[in-house]
Amino acid sequence: MITIDAIRVRDGERTPLDGVTMLLTANAVHGIAGEGRSTLLRTVYGLLKPESGHISAHGHPLRQRDMAYLEAEPHFWPGLTAGDYLDLVRRYTPGADPAPFLRRLPVTPDAEAAAMSPAEQKRLALVLALMRRKQVLLLDEPFRGLDIESVFVLQQLILQLGSEGRTLLVAADSLTPLDGICDDLYVLSDGGVRSRYEHYEFARAAREAGLAPGFPEK
């Protein structure tokens, strides 16, 4: 169980998270939509420090080393190829094998990562995150920029990872790719949790889309 307890995060004069509370069961896929979703994932990963509140796992602090985080917009250093990045993860993650993921999310190993198309950069970033075999995966806009086939492949991968006992937080700006893969859905608005839906309530979530600021598209 990951407990997000009354998290408040300030960004200059804005307060994108103001008292956000969630109880995220382990071994499940949790959809995150609405305003502040990226801020929430960055805070869970430890890139942002909350002004108040805390985040824990099973009653203990949630450690960054137990998580893998996918940025919404991946960034790569110039001069390094996709193969270089794959080798780096293999070096620091004993037993990491990119082959099962590359078969489903192909990239060109010899291509310079920084010069690849946005879609191929997203596939590479996904492979690098999944290779690390972390128990908790934070995926920020994982479907953005992908073609239809890759979206479907990623949906199947997320379902597989959830069934293997991982805990996934998947943030998206549309309900469509989340439907059918999430155990529940949290919608953020005005700094807090506006709504929570069980997996069987996505039809209701779609009906309510657009009724409040920050609600995602259908």
C-alpha positions in Angstrom: 0.0 0.0 0.0 1.3 3.4 -1.0 -0.2 6.2 1.2 -0.2 9.8 -0.1 -1.2 11.8 2.9 -2.3 15.4 2.5 0.5 16.4 0.1 0.9 20.1 -0.5 3.3 21.3 -3.2 3.9 24.9 -4.1 5.3 26.2 -7.4 6.0 29.9 -7.1 2.6 31.5 -6.6 0.8 28.3 -7.7 -0.2 25.4 -5.5 -0.7 22.5 -8.0 -1.2 20.0 -5.1 -3.0 21.1 -2.0 -4.0 18.3 0.4 -3.9 15.4 -2.1 -4.6 12.1 -0.3 -4.6 8.7 -1.9 -4.5 5.1 -0.8 -2.9 3.1 -3.6 -3.1 -0.6 -3.2 -0.1 -2.7 -4.1 0.0 -5.0 -7.2 -2.4 -2.7 -9.1 -2.5 -0.2 -12.0 -3.7 3.3 -10.9 -4.7 5.9 -13.4 -4.0 9.5 -12.7 -5.6 12.3 -14.7 -6.4 16.0 -14.4 -4.5 19.0 -13.2 -1.3 18.4 -11.3 -0.8 14.8 -12.4 2.8 15.3 -13.5 3.6 17.2 -10.3 2.2 14.3 -8.3 4.4 11.7 -10.0 7.5 13.9 -9.6 6.7 14.3 -5.9 6.2 10.6 -5.4 9.6 10.0 -7.1 11.3 12.6 -4.9 12.1 15.2 -7.5 9.9 17.7 -5.7 9.7 18.1 -2.0 6.2 18.7 -0.5 5.6 21.7 1.7 3.6 19.4 3.9 2.2 15.9 4.1 4.1 12.7 3.5 4.3 9.6 1.2 4.9 6.1 2.5 4.8 2.5 1.5 3.6 -0.1 4.0 4.2 2.4 6.8 7.8 3.2 5.7 9.2 6.0 3.6 8.9 5.3 -0.1 12.5 5.0 -1.4 13.5 6.3 -4.9 15.6 3.2 -5.4 12.5 1.1 -5.3 10.9 3.0 -8.2 11.4 3.7 -11.9 10.1 7.0 -13.3 9.3 7.8 -16.9 9.3 11.5 -17.8 6.5 12.9 -19.9 9.1 14.3 -22.3 12.2 12.1 -22.3 15.6 13.9 -22.6 18.8 12.3 -23.9 22.4 13.5 -24.0 23.7 14.3 -27.5 26.3 11.8 -28.9 24.9 8.7 -27.1 23.1 6.1 -29.1 20.1 4.1 -28.0 22.5 1.1 -27.6 24.7 3.2 -25.3 21.7 3.9 -23.0 20.7 0.2 -23.0 24.2 -0.8 -22.1 24.3 1.7 -19.2 21.1 0.2 -17.7 22.5 -3.3 -18.2 25.7 -2.3 -16.4 23.9 -0.9 -13.3 21.0 -3.4 -13.2 22.4 -7.0 -13.0 20.3 -9.3 -15.1 18.5 -6.6 -17.0 17.5 -7.8 -20.5 16.1 -5.3 -23.0 15.3 -8.0 -25.6 11.7 -8.8 -24.4 10.8 -5.1 -24.5 12.6 -4.3 -27.7 10.6 -6.9 -29.5 7.4 -5.1 -28.6 8.7 -1.5 -28.5 11.5 -1.5 -31.2 14.2 1.2 -31.4 17.3 1.5 -33.6 20.3 0.7 -31.4 22.8 2.6 -33.6 20.7 5.8 -33.8 21.7 8.8 -31.7 19.0 8.9 -29.0 18.8 12.8 -28.9 18.2 12.8 -32.7 15.5 10.2 -32.8 11.8 11.0 -33.5 9.6 11.7 -30.5 7.9 8.4 -30.8 11.1 6.4 -30.9 12.5 8.4 -28.0 9.4 7.5 -26.0 9.8 3.8 -26.9 13.4 3.9 -25.8 12.6 5.7 -22.5 9.9 3.1 -21.8 12.3 0.2 -22.5 14.9 1.8 -20.2 12.4 2.2 -17.4 11.0 -1.3 -17.7 14.4 -2.9 -17.9 15.1 -1.8 -14.3 12.5 -4.2 -12.9 11.4 -1.9 -10.1 8.4 -2.8 -7.9 6.9 0.6 -8.4 6.6 2.2 -11.8 5.7 5.9 -12.3 4.7 6.5 -16.0 4.0 10.1 -16.9 2.1 10.4 -20.2 3.5 7.0 -21.5 1.1 7.0 -24.5 1.8 10.5 -25.7 3.4 10.6 -29.2 3.0 6.8 -29.8 1.4 5.4 -32.9 -1.8 3.3 -32.4 0.1 0.0 -32.6 2.6 1.0 -29.9 -0.2 2.3 -27.7 -1.9 -1.1 -27.8 1.4 -2.9 -27.1 2.1 -0.6 -24.2 -1.4 -1.3 -22.8 -0.7 -5.0 -22.9 2.6 -4.5 -21.2 1.1 -2.5 -18.4 -1.6 -5.2 -17.9 1.2 -7.8 -17.8 3.3 -5.9 -15.2 0.2 -5.3 -13.0 -0.5 -9.1 -13.1 3.1 -9.7 -12.1 2.7 -7.9 -8.8 4.0 -4.5 -9.8 2.4 -1.2 -8.6 2.0 1.3 -11.5 0.9 4.9 -11.4 0.0 5.9 -15.0 -0.7 9.6 -15.7 -2.5 10.5 -19.0 -4.2 13.5 -20.5 -7.0 11.3 -22.0 -9.2 8.6 -20.5 -9.1 6.5 -23.7 -5.8 4.7 -23.2 -6.4 4.1 -19.5 -9.8 2.4 -20.1 -9.4 -1.4 -19.6 -5.9 -1.3 -18.0 -6.5 0.5 -14.7 -7.8 -0.9 -11.5 -8.9 2.6 -10.5 -8.7 6.2 -11.7 -8.0 9.3 -9.7 -8.9 12.7 -11.2 -7.2 15.8 -9.8 -8.6 19.3 -9.9 -8.1 22.5 -8.0 -5.2 21.0 -6.1 -7.0 18.0 -4.8 -8.6 14.7 -5.7 -11.9 15.6 -7.5 -13.1 12.1 -8.2 -12.1 8.4 -7.8 -13.5 5.7 -10.1 -13.3 2.0 -9.9 -12.3 0.1 -13.1 -16.0 -0.6 -13.9 -16.9 3.0 -13.6 -15.0 4.3 -16.6 -18.3 4.9 -18.5 -19.4 7.3 -15.8 -15.9 8.9 -15.8 -16.3 9.5 -19.6 -19.8 11.0 -19.1 -18.5 13.4 -16.5 -15.5 14.4 -18.6 -15.3 18.2 -19.2 -17.7 19.0 -16.4 -14.9 20.6 -14.3 -11.6 22.3 -15.0 -8.7 19.9 -15.5 -10.9 16.9 -16.2 -9.3 14.9 -19.0 -10.6 14.3 -22.4 -12.7 11.3 -23.2 
